[in-house]
Amino acid sequence: MDDLPAVLQASNFVLTRAGKPEMSLEQFRAEFSLPFTKFYDRHTPHIPMPQLEDWFHSSFRQAQASVVELPHARKFLEFCRKKKLRMFLLSTVHADHFAVQGRVIHFHAFLEKAYTDVWDKRKKIHDILAENNLKLDETLFIGDMEHDIETARHGGIHSCAVLTGYNTLEQLRAAGPDLIVEHLGELRRVLQQNDFNIGRAVLPRRQNQKETHQQVPISTVGALIFNSKGEVLMIRTHKWSNKWGIPGGKIKWGETSEAALRREIIEETGLKISGIKFVLVQDCIHSKEFYHDAHFVLLNYTCRTAGKNPRVKLNDEGQEFRWLTLAEAKKLKLNKPTKILIEAVLKSKIVNRKL
């Protein structure tokens, strides 16, 4: 479930009632942690926990309509049920809130059992494993917070970190999960590719793991898209350490690079482009900014889109977008390949020519 907006709203309500300033989404993601008592101890130590809980839940009830299912979640659950995989929930969510969400989204129907109201998951994981006769080497804990990874390690089971949640890539990577995926759709593909062998599935993501098969670089395309005002489209994504960059993606077998660029930009932004011009090729090898180890060959372009206010429709890869001048874009927290591309475009003075 994507309850981050509702939790942020309720947490800010708590902070303001306690006489503290509200947090932005970025601040909250950087500060919030489980067990959540640690968060309160840092920011509202002068307020008793029962009062904090009362404020939080009263606000969350009003914000709960914003809680929706995460991209790929339903298909992942359906996939697991079809493959007869046993599924359990271990969550801090209040039982009442879980019941409300269940009546709307019906995810509870996929679960063998839900363990809710658990403040510290590490204290419950062994009970769950024993109670349900789960084999450690066949059990995977999927979560979006450092605490989830710590809980898996505490229980002696495999861990998978998902980027569609609370903690950033940097935080999750520091927790040392066996596997990091962008979303549950990717996890489904990884499990299928590895014949549901969890141990084998996590091997490609482990650091210093000796390769068991030959790998080749992945060819990708991406572009700075200019609008009629001379502004460029910048997009922030989880998979590039929450940094800003350009839309783009992998070239498919039998597809030209320009065809791939048009397709990827439509998929990621909903925009149709023209005036495509090649700028440079970049090698991106073992980038620490990207969410998993990879070797990319990046084909970078410029192009344009029609209209004074082109309508951007991000898919689930993008968190937010901005139309900015190149000078403004340079001031953002950019991923390294985008920084290099912008510098190359400015140096070539391509913005001074008709695109």
Steps between C-alpha positions, in 0.01 A plus 500: 500500500614855432413668829797740500291815422253415776774419752681823413181702551427331833861534617502871415178538696677341798803726459295820482290399802828444684621847401746377235527607132356282226732287285522485124471160334878485450566592864250243623645219287846583632389525865226240548604159625367192674433430775315832472555567871856601401359765267281642776784483753712719270235757414234501775663361817291734715167346395373169651470216248122445556437864406719473189318185393160663553597801286647280228206262465237775509674673209576178311132403500421822313788449254443130437307559179836584339634148569515304174662184375857527375576449131540128413381391850175330397660313209782389731254365758299325230823352364599369844157347558508332159839351585367386839750710696399561862465870585497675836490863611722639775418867550483788742164599350217533753249214471211746452677675211586164343135396520387822328757458223403134463135587436607725213792317341447139620870412525429310823346223287847410372651459848516186708526719809556868579707606799420867566568752781861375523720790615829308478490232228822341624318389816232321297681340207615184684147436629360527146761266356443239772122536511466435127781245461685716247837382371761773534671441164163504320363817659532853364421821690401786267506852641572865426679599821832430669310344790354239263849397387619486861198285586578253222861475615384454861276213387768340282298530179550663160423871455380707206491881511245679282552863392129594491481593867638693794878464494732622226733281295796622707328401826390161371838420348666582835272243668652229279202314347559190289310657212380848399222541244330807363150356552315171546471450125878469483504258792249278319729491195806421714321209670383360167843534339659312789236227514384623844836419653533790744866432567583509131278804445696714746844408369522761220438779750751397767819700513823327392300205366697311233306493174375156398404605146624740237341843513490767231444878528141625471434754223267783600368829363407825672437861405480857617152602387456870421163677497410811299635721781845343478453318831603137554309224677662367819367191677585370848506122551560254783724276292759778452537564875209746493704729275379691194556385147351453154245251367626196312555127516624182337510433128301189409624229265438604138418860595692803370632743760267780385199269508600395853532864603152589371348195669673554836407868513135425426500226765667716766354845425215463252676749268549471125833635379661627182829662391713223649873583500780276626730663759736238647546146621592429862631195683327452834672212681431391860333831585437538872210731417301228323301261717686187392833412342488553123701586191314739268592647165299825499404656166404860580292731282313830499151536356194722529133464583214714373290754689567773753383284788550137397311259721736262678359174634762311701487124529584325828876549450486877555429678829475857368594717204595861428543713187813710554760699310832322464650741753227412751530129424874511576418606857298185568641190666569327168621149431846501343402401141242781484756747632744397225228527233395850605863617501548354151186673370605835647851461360371417152263800520229278357242702692588802290415317181152418383405162641 
